[in-house]
Amino acid sequence: MNNISTDTVAVRRKVALYIDDTQVEADAGSTILEVANLSGIHIPTLCYHEKIRPHGACRLCLVEIEKKGRTRIVASCAYPAEEAIRVYTESPRVEEIRKHLVELYLALFPYNPEIKRLAKKYSLTKTRFKKENNYCILCGLCVRYCAEVKGYNATGFVNRGINKKVTFIPDSAYFKQCTGCMECVEICPTGVFPSNFGIERIVQTSES
């Protein structure tokens, strides 16, 4: 008798959708941003990272979707690819919102490559917003990466409203490992995180 394996291979359901009038196929459960990236379609983003759950904080990845005759603006990093929907990455509504965001970000961190590229696209050389020295846009990328990927929970948010900010948490069991990690510095889209010396100084202060 032949040995026939009864093991089955799970096959992910496929969905077909349109991105900027180009039909693409994707695994059900994928996000619009993931599908766009795999299809070579650029959607700008600052706070997306493939290793962590999407948050949509920077809002640059907004797109307009058309579903059953109705349109809405969604964050492409968090919205799932669905059968037969149409996605517009540069519709007039999207471009208006994105241009406004870029102008705001020019006041916060004008040297980010993506912001510089978009500012050039929209012919933005000045900003109406007050320039800030903080640079942090509270996207939470560093906080989520530290918690979800590294498992350290050595960074977090404190305060609320206009006083909300990201800080290191000296009480974390993994806080001392910050000096040997530094990955939050590498992924920060604005470059606001302190240098290695700055983190070491925080660790030393917490020990004294």
C-alpha positions in Angstrom: 0.0 0.0 0.0 1.3 3.4 -0.9 1.9 5.8 1.9 -0.2 8.9 1.1 0.5 11.9 3.2 -2.6 13.5 4.6 -0.8 16.7 5.4 -2.3 19.8 3.7 -0.6 22.9 2.8 -2.4 26.1 3.8 -3.0 28.3 0.8 -3.6 31.9 1.4 -6.6 33.3 -0.4 -5.8 35.8 -3.1 -7.6 39.0 -3.8 -7.4 41.3 -6.9 -7.5 45.0 -6.6 -6.5 48.1 -8.5 -3.8 50.6 -7.4 -3.7 53.7 -9.6 -5.5 51.8 -12.4 -3.0 48.9 -12.3 -4.5 45.6 -11.4 -2.5 43.7 -8.7 -3.0 40.5 -6.9 -2.3 40.1 -3.2 -2.6 37.6 -0.3 -5.7 38.3 1.7 -4.7 39.9 5.0 -1.9 42.0 3.4 -2.1 45.8 3.7 -2.4 48.2 0.8 1.0 49.5 1.6 2.6 46.0 1.5 0.9 45.2 -1.8 2.1 48.5 -3.2 5.6 47.9 -2.1 5.6 44.4 -3.7 4.2 45.9 -6.9 6.8 48.6 -7.2 4.3 51.4 -6.4 5.7 54.0 -4.1 3.6 55.3 -1.2 5.5 57.7 1.1 5.7 56.9 4.8 7.8 57.7 7.8 6.6 55.4 10.6 6.2 52.1 8.8 8.4 49.2 9.6 7.9 45.6 8.3 8.7 44.0 11.6 6.1 45.8 13.7 2.3 46.2 13.6 1.2 49.3 11.6 0.1 52.4 13.5 -0.5 55.0 10.8 0.8 57.8 13.0 2.7 59.9 10.3 -0.3 59.9 8.0 1.9 60.3 4.9 0.8 56.9 3.6 -2.9 58.0 3.3 -4.6 56.9 0.1 -8.1 57.2 -1.2 -10.0 53.9 -1.8 -13.2 53.3 -3.7 -15.4 50.5 -2.5 -18.9 49.8 -3.8 -19.2 53.3 -5.3 -18.1 55.1 -2.1 -14.7 56.7 -1.5 -12.8 57.3 1.8 -9.3 58.2 3.0 -7.4 55.5 4.8 -3.9 54.8 6.1 -2.5 52.3 3.6 -0.1 50.8 6.2 -3.1 49.6 8.2 -5.9 49.1 5.7 -6.2 45.5 4.3 -6.2 44.8 0.6 -9.7 43.8 -0.4 -11.2 42.3 -3.4 -12.2 44.7 -6.2 -11.4 47.9 -4.4 -9.6 50.7 -6.2 -6.8 52.6 -4.5 -5.6 56.0 -5.6 -2.3 57.0 -4.2 -2.2 60.6 -5.6 -5.9 61.6 -5.9 -6.6 65.4 -5.4 -7.8 64.7 -1.9 -4.8 62.7 -1.0 -2.4 65.3 -2.5 -4.0 68.1 -0.6 -3.7 66.3 2.7 -0.2 65.1 2.0 1.0 68.6 0.9 -0.3 70.0 4.1 1.5 67.3 6.1 4.8 67.9 4.3 4.6 71.6 5.0 4.1 70.8 8.7 7.0 68.3 8.8 9.2 70.9 7.1 8.9 72.9 10.3 9.9 69.9 12.4 12.6 68.0 10.5 13.3 69.4 7.0 16.3 67.1 6.4 14.5 63.8 6.2 15.1 62.5 2.6 11.4 61.6 2.0 10.3 65.0 3.2 12.9 66.8 1.0 11.7 64.8 -2.0 8.0 65.6 -1.3 8.8 69.2 -0.6 10.4 69.4 -4.0 7.5 67.7 -5.6 5.0 70.2 -4.1 7.4 73.2 -4.7 7.5 73.9 -1.0 10.4 76.1 0.0 8.9 77.7 3.1 6.5 76.7 5.8 3.8 78.6 7.5 4.3 76.6 10.7 6.5 77.6 13.6 9.8 75.8 13.4 10.5 73.4 16.4 13.7 72.2 17.8 12.2 69.0 19.1 11.9 67.2 15.8 9.9 64.3 17.4 6.6 63.7 15.6 5.4 61.1 18.2 5.1 58.4 15.6 5.9 55.8 18.3 8.1 53.8 15.9 11.0 53.6 18.5 8.6 52.7 21.3 6.9 49.9 19.3 10.1 48.6 17.9 11.7 48.4 21.3 8.7 46.6 22.7 7.6 44.3 19.8 10.9 43.4 18.2 13.5 43.7 20.9 11.2 42.9 23.9 12.9 45.5 26.0 10.2 48.1 26.7 13.0 50.6 27.5 11.2 53.5 25.8 7.8 54.9 26.2 5.5 57.9 26.2 5.0 60.2 29.1 2.6 63.1 29.7 -0.4 63.9 27.5 -1.6 66.5 25.0 1.0 69.1 24.0 3.4 67.8 26.7 3.4 64.2 25.4 6.9 63.0 24.6 9.1 59.9 24.2 11.5 59.1 26.9 13.7 56.3 28.2 12.4 54.2 31.1 15.2 53.6 33.7 13.0 51.2 35.6 12.9 48.8 32.6 14.7 45.5 33.3 16.5 45.9 30.0 17.3 49.6 30.2 21.1 49.0 30.6 21.1 47.1 27.3 20.3 50.4 25.4 23.9 51.3 25.0 24.6 48.0 23.2 21.4 48.2 21.0 20.9 51.6 19.5 18.4 50.3 17.0 15.9 53.0 18.0 18.4 55.6 16.8 18.7 53.9 13.4 15.0 53.7 12.7 14.0 57.1 14.0 12.6 59.0 10.9 13.6 62.4 12.2 17.0 61.6 13.7 15.9 63.1 17.0 17.2 60.3 19.2 20.3 61.1 21.3 23.8 59.8 20.4 25.2 56.7 22.1 26.9 59.1 24.6 23.6 60.6 25.5 22.1 57.2 26.3 25.1 56.2 28.3 24.8 59.3 30.3 21.1 58.5 31.1 22.1 55.0 32.2 24.9 56.3 34.4 22.6 58.9 36.0 20.0 56.2 36.8 22.6 54.1 38.5 23.9 56.9 40.7 
